[in-house]
């Protein structure tokens, strides 16, 4: 249900964190921001899969732009279901270093995931459509992005560069 908030009482630890389509965005001030197309958090009893419809949709390359959904997907599922979802996304998954984080509370909203530890520390992930449809890890609250750098056609927002082989859909027309 979009916009609904679901809370899950913790008592678990994060066993692993895996990412697909990891990228580093260069901010206007030169700082780096790690972003992801999809993430899988494996807890002791369940997995949480975060997927971008723009970065990790199985039909993204074959469907017209207007046919794709624009809402991110957050799935709380068994480890077996998470393995199936990873395979369905069909990309290479890479481990992401994660600190020891005993979970007290998991809060899931339509486009964000918040974790609170038993030590009252917080870790979160937010889907940012404005950041090229990526998931961003937020440990300190909200993230304000005012300027980005376009470095290459393979990098974040690379489709905006004239050298890109992807058309831009604007006002219902594809512009080469």
Protein Blocks (a to p, Z undefined) as FASTA:
>chain_A
ZZiacdddehiacfbdcdehiacdddfkopacdddfbdcdddfkbccddddfklmgfklm
mpcfklpcfbdcdddddfklmmmmmmmnopacddddddddddfbdcddfkbccdddfkop
acdddddfknooiacddfebpaddfbdcdfbfklghklmpmkbcbdcdeehiacZZ
